[in-house]
Amino acid sequence: MKIALTHCRLIDGLGGAPLSDATVVIDGNRFAAVGSGATVPIPPDAQVLDVAGRTVLPGLIDLHLHLTWYYYRPDVVVGGMLTYTDPRVALVGAWHMGQLLDAGITTVRDAGSRGHIVFDLQWAQSEGLIRGPRILASGRLIAPTGGHGSENLGLGLEFDGVAGARHAVREEIKAGADFIKLAALQDEWTIEELHAAVDQAHRMGRKVAIHVNYPPSITNALNAGVDSIEHGCLVTEAELEQMLAQGTFWVVTALIYKKQFESFKAQAADPNTPAQLAARARDQVRRHEWIWDKMPKALLRAVEMGVKIGVGTDQLYADICIAALALDMALLVEIGLPPMLVLQGATSTAAECMGREGDLGTVEAGKLADLVVVDGDPLSDMAAMQQVKLVITEGQVAKNQVGHFSRP
């Protein structure tokens, strides 16, 4: 099927000025022609949609989420018993996927799954059995015994020793991992274990993302050669310089830290909070005060230096839709990041972070036809990204609130 979108404002993801009165032609699952409406002919057999007054952008990419995260849902424990079986978790994941697609998110990087359920979701989406974005999945996140993720049932894969680190990486790749997710809170990995895990992933053609924050975790991860720093709120100037030199991506998840800060402040201030939980909440408030003192300054410095910044949500809270990428983008603009850079962080830079820049992330002839149409102009108001009216993924219309297609 051929589709032509006409009279649009086009932000193609490449970083240049928007093109006004543009035409985008799709043939099958790829973009066939993109450019000024005066120069791009509309095929006589195309389905045409006039999107005047709206903005066309590449399909959005969330670089950090967890489709099978269910732990904060209010019904996780009923009568003292865990209620979420694997099939129930899979159904929650499928529900999440529909929300993401409707928000214009056409690709996600799942950075940690309960067991290997995400690979079943990936299969079901690729077979057309469920609606949702394209999934690049890591499987379980890998950490030393007792490390980050071990407290959440089924989310982490624990190991011990250098041989164990290599084996864990091989296990997730055997299961179907598109990339490897490691988790380090501080210094619980030995240098040898960390280098072994990264080396094994790279030997097997997989990129490595790592959850890090507290010193010396970021430095250790960079020295091991990871491909992306996830969260990284407490990154230093020297670490930013090393990221720039090595081409390491910084996947920022600002909104979740803002939400956690608000949640812990409310918990600490509530007189009904049990003493032990209140003490923990106060500790977390101090931690997040530290983060919010450091992170905005580091982000602005990273932009100034030219560090590659991608956007992810890591959304965990049941009262916020998993499709929160637009909210994260708006927060980054509020912090002071340029709107175009933020848009690229969820499109072209995100595609490059995943190693998929050859077919995703921009609206260009020959690329896979993933796009969104939003009301308004996100360069002047990022809230426009919350007004998704049309979603196309690989040439198929997944959502249409614009109007009817017609013949030219």
KASULHU-V979212 format. One record per backbone hydrogen bond with DSSP energy under -1.0 kcal/mol. CO is the residue of the C=O (numbers start at 1). NH is the residue of the N-H. If there is no record, write none. Layout:
co: <CO CO>
nh: <NH NH>
//
This chain:
co: <1 2 3 4 5 6 8 9 10 12 19 21 22 23 24 25 25 26 27 29 30 31 33 35 36 36 43 47 48 49 51 54 55 56 57 60 60 62 64 64 65 66 70 73 76 78 81 85 86 87 88 89 90 91 92 93 94 95 96 97 98 99 100 101 104 106 107 108 109 110 114 116 117 118 119 120 121 122 123 124 125 134 136 137 137 139 141 142 143 144 147 149 152 154 155 157 159 161 162 163 164 165 166 167 168 169 170 171 172 180 181 182 185 190 191 192 193 194 195 196 197 198 199 200 201 202 207 208 208 209 210 211 212 214 216 217 218 219 220 221 227 228 229 230 230 232 236 237 238 239 240 241 242 243 243 249 250 251 252 254 255 256 257 258 259 260 261 262 263 264 265 266 270 274 275 276 277 278 279 280 281 282 283 284 285 286 287 288 289 290 291 294 295 296 297 298 299 300 301 302 302 308 310 311 317 322 324 325 326 327 328 329 330 331 332 332 338 339 340 341 344 344 344 345 346 347 348 349 350 351 352 356 356 359 362 364 367 368 369 370 371 372 373 373 374 377 377 381 382 383 384 387 389 390 391 391 392 393 396 399 406>
nh: <28 47 26 49 24 51 22 56 19 363 10 37 8 35 5 32 33 3 30 369 27 366 25 23 39 40 46 4 406 6 54 9 374 11 372 106 107 109 313 314 111 69 73 76 83 81 78 89 90 91 92 93 94 95 96 97 98 99 100 101 102 103 105 104 60 134 62 136 65 138 117 119 121 122 123 124 125 126 127 129 128 108 110 178 179 113 157 183 159 147 150 152 155 115 141 143 145 165 166 167 168 169 170 171 172 173 174 175 177 209 142 211 214 194 195 196 197 198 199 200 201 202 203 204 206 205 180 227 228 182 230 184 232 217 220 221 222 223 224 226 249 210 251 212 232 235 240 241 242 243 244 245 246 247 248 229 310 231 312 258 259 260 261 262 263 264 265 266 267 268 269 270 273 278 279 280 281 282 283 284 285 286 287 288 289 290 291 292 293 294 295 298 299 300 301 302 303 304 305 306 307 250 252 63 320 324 328 329 330 331 332 333 334 335 336 337 342 343 344 345 347 349 350 311 61 351 352 353 354 356 355 359 360 368 364 367 31 370 395 59 392 57 389 390 55 380 381 384 385 386 387 375 401 373 398 399 371 396 393 391 48>
//
